[in-house]
Amino acid sequence: MDIDIPLRDLGAIDTTALREAILDQPDIAWHENEYRQESFYVHDQTQSIVMISLDDDKWPVGATTRGAGWERIAEVALPLMQEIISKHYSQGGEVIRAIAAKLVAGGNIKAHSDIHQSFHCAHRVHVPITTNPKVWFTINGRPFQFELDHAYEINNQLQHSVTNRGAEDRVTFIFDYVPPGPLAYEPRKGLQRPDSLSVELAGTSYRVPPESEAAAGAR
C-alpha cells in the first residue's frame, strides 16, 4: 500500500515467542513451499515458511489458503498480528498473506515494487526475527536498518530491495492486512470477498482462511 512515506515504524512489540518458534523449525520447513522463490526471481536467494498464501489469479474471491507453515507458527503468530492490527489499523479486515522469510547470508533481494492489485490494498507489515549490522533494507533509494522487537510497515509501491552482507541469515515475519471497506475489493471486478471464504478466530479481530477439508480430515 502507498502510505505516502517509505517506512512507518509501528513501535515496539515482544517477538520472543514468535522468534523462538521460527528459529526452532527444522531445515525442511523452509523448503515445503518454494513457489515464491521459483516464481519471482527477486526472491531467488530467500527461503520461506508460508502460513497464509494468496492465489493472485483468484483475487479477490477465495484467494487465500493456509500453508504448511500454519501448523508450525500460527499459534504464536496470530496473537502478534492481533496486537499490531488492534493498535494501528481498522479491525475486521483480512490477513491475506503471512510468511516467515529468510534472506541467506551474503544474499540480496533485488530492487522491485509489488504490482499485483492486492498489494495496493494491503498494509505490508515486517517484523524482524533476526538481523545483523550488515543488513540494509532500501526503499526508494534510502537505506534503513530494522530493529528487533519492533514492527514496521513498508511502502511496497515504491522500489525496494534488501542486502544481507553479514555472515548470518536474516529472518523476518511478514504479513499483509487488508482493512475493511472500499480497499477490500478489486474495483475492476466489483467483487467483495464474502465472509464465507474466511473465518474469524477466537481472540482475533481479523479474518484468516478456513481450514481445508483435506487438512481437517488428516488430523
C-alpha positions in Angstrom: 0.0 0.0 0.0 1.1 3.5 -0.7 1.4 5.1 2.8 2.9 8.4 1.5 6.2 7.7 3.2 8.8 5.0 2.6 8.6 3.4 6.0 6.4 3.6 9.1 7.8 2.5 12.5 4.9 0.7 14.3 6.8 0.7 17.6 8.0 -1.9 20.0 6.5 -5.4 20.2 7.5 -8.5 22.1 8.6 -11.1 19.4 10.1 -13.6 21.8 7.5 -16.4 21.3 7.4 -16.0 17.5 11.2 -15.8 17.3 11.6 -19.0 19.2 9.0 -20.8 17.2 10.5 -19.8 13.8 14.1 -20.4 14.7 13.2 -23.8 16.2 11.9 -25.0 12.8 13.9 -27.8 11.0 15.5 -27.0 7.7 12.8 -28.9 5.8 10.2 -26.3 6.9 12.0 -23.7 4.8 11.5 -25.8 1.7 8.0 -27.0 1.9 6.7 -24.3 -0.4 9.1 -22.7 -2.8 6.6 -21.1 -5.1 7.8 -17.6 -4.1 11.4 -18.4 -5.0 10.5 -20.2 -8.2 8.0 -17.6 -9.5 9.7 -14.3 -8.6 13.4 -14.0 -9.5 13.9 -11.2 -7.0 13.4 -13.8 -4.2 15.7 -16.5 -5.6 18.1 -16.1 -2.6 15.4 -16.5 0.0 13.5 -19.3 1.8 10.0 -19.2 3.2 7.7 -20.8 5.8 4.3 -20.0 4.3 1.5 -19.6 6.9 -1.1 -17.9 4.7 -0.8 -17.7 0.9 -2.7 -15.8 -1.8 -3.5 -17.1 -5.3 -3.1 -13.9 -7.3 -5.3 -15.3 -10.1 -8.3 -15.8 -7.8 -8.2 -12.4 -6.1 -10.3 -11.3 -4.5 -12.8 -14.3 -4.1 -11.5 -17.4 -2.4 -7.9 -16.4 -3.0 -6.3 -17.2 0.4 -5.3 -20.6 1.8 -3.5 -21.9 4.8 0.0 -23.1 4.0 2.2 -25.8 5.6 3.6 -23.1 7.9 0.2 -22.7 9.6 0.7 -25.7 11.8 4.2 -24.6 12.5 3.9 -21.0 13.6 0.2 -19.8 13.6 -0.2 -20.4 17.4 2.3 -17.6 18.2 1.9 -15.5 15.0 -1.9 -14.9 15.4 -1.6 -13.1 18.7 1.2 -10.9 17.4 -0.7 -9.9 14.4 -3.7 -9.2 16.6 -1.7 -6.8 18.7 -0.3 -4.9 15.7 -3.7 -4.7 13.9 -5.6 -3.6 17.0 -3.1 -0.8 17.7 -2.6 0.6 14.2 -5.4 -0.4 11.8 -9.2 -0.6 11.4 -10.2 -4.0 12.7 -12.5 -6.5 10.9 -10.4 -6.9 7.8 -8.4 -9.9 6.5 -4.8 -11.2 6.6 -4.2 -12.3 3.0 -0.5 -13.3 3.3 1.7 -14.3 6.2 5.2 -15.9 5.9 8.5 -16.2 7.7 11.1 -15.1 5.1 14.8 -15.9 5.3 17.4 -14.0 3.3 20.5 -16.1 3.3 23.9 -14.8 4.4 25.5 -12.9 1.6 22.3 -12.8 -0.4 20.1 -10.0 -1.7 16.5 -9.3 -2.7 16.7 -7.4 -6.0 15.1 -4.0 -6.4 11.4 -4.3 -7.2 7.9 -2.9 -6.4 4.9 -5.0 -5.7 2.4 -4.6 -8.5 -0.5 -7.0 -8.0 -3.7 -5.3 -7.1 -3.7 -7.0 -3.7 -0.5 -5.2 -2.8 -2.2 -1.8 -3.4 -5.0 -2.7 -1.0 -3.0 -4.3 1.9 -0.7 -2.9 4.6 2.6 -4.8 4.4 4.0 -5.3 7.9 7.5 -6.6 8.6 8.6 -7.9 12.0 12.3 -8.6 12.2 13.2 -12.0 13.7 16.9 -11.9 13.2 19.2 -9.2 11.7 22.8 -8.0 11.8 24.6 -4.7 11.2 25.2 -5.6 7.6 21.6 -5.9 6.6 20.2 -2.9 4.7 16.6 -2.5 3.6 16.5 0.1 0.8 13.2 1.9 -0.1 13.1 4.5 -2.9 16.9 4.8 -2.7 17.0 5.3 1.0 18.7 2.7 3.3 17.1 1.6 6.5 18.1 -0.8 9.3 15.3 -2.6 11.2 15.5 -3.2 15.0 14.5 -6.4 16.7 11.3 -6.3 18.8 9.8 -3.7 16.5 7.3 -3.8 13.7 7.3 -1.8 10.5 5.0 -1.1 7.6 6.8 -0.6 4.3 5.6 1.3 1.3 5.7 -1.6 -1.2 4.6 0.6 -4.0 8.0 2.2 -4.0 11.0 0.3 -5.3 12.7 -1.6 -2.5 15.5 -4.1 -2.1 17.3 -5.9 0.7 21.0 -6.7 1.1 22.5 -9.1 3.7 26.3 -8.8 3.7 26.5 -10.4 7.0 27.7 -13.9 7.9 24.3 -14.9 9.3 20.9 -15.4 7.7 18.3 -12.6 8.1 14.8 -13.7 9.1 11.6 -11.6 9.0 8.0 -12.3 9.6 5.8 -10.6 7.0 2.0 -10.3 6.8 -0.4 -8.3 4.5 -3.5 -6.9 6.1 -6.5 -5.6 4.1 -8.7 -3.4 6.2 -12.5 -3.4 5.8 -14.1 -1.0 3.4 -13.5 0.1 -0.2 -10.0 -1.3 -0.4 -11.2 -4.8 0.4 -12.4 -5.5 -3.2 -11.0 -5.5 -6.7 -12.6 -2.4 -8.5 -12.2 -3.9 -11.9 -14.2 -7.0 -10.9 -16.5 -5.2 -8.5 -16.5 -8.3 -6.2 -16.5 -8.1 -2.4 -14.8 -11.0 -0.7 -17.7 -12.9 1.0 -17.3 -13.7 4.7 -17.9 -17.3 4.0 -14.4 -17.6 2.4 -12.7 -16.6 5.6 -13.1 -17.1 9.3 -12.6 -15.1 12.5 -10.7 -17.0 15.1 -11.3 -16.6 18.8 -9.2 -13.7 20.2 -8.7 -12.0 16.8 -10.3 -9.1 15.2 -9.4 -10.1 11.6 -10.2 -12.9 9.2 -8.0 -15.7 8.0 -8.5 -18.6 5.6 -10.6 -21.5 6.9 -9.1 -24.9 7.4 -9.4 -27.0 4.3 -11.5 -30.2 4.4 -8.4 -32.2 3.5 -6.4 -30.9 6.3 -9.2 -31.4 8.8 -9.6 -35.0 7.7 -5.9 -35.6 8.1 -5.8 -34.8 11.8 
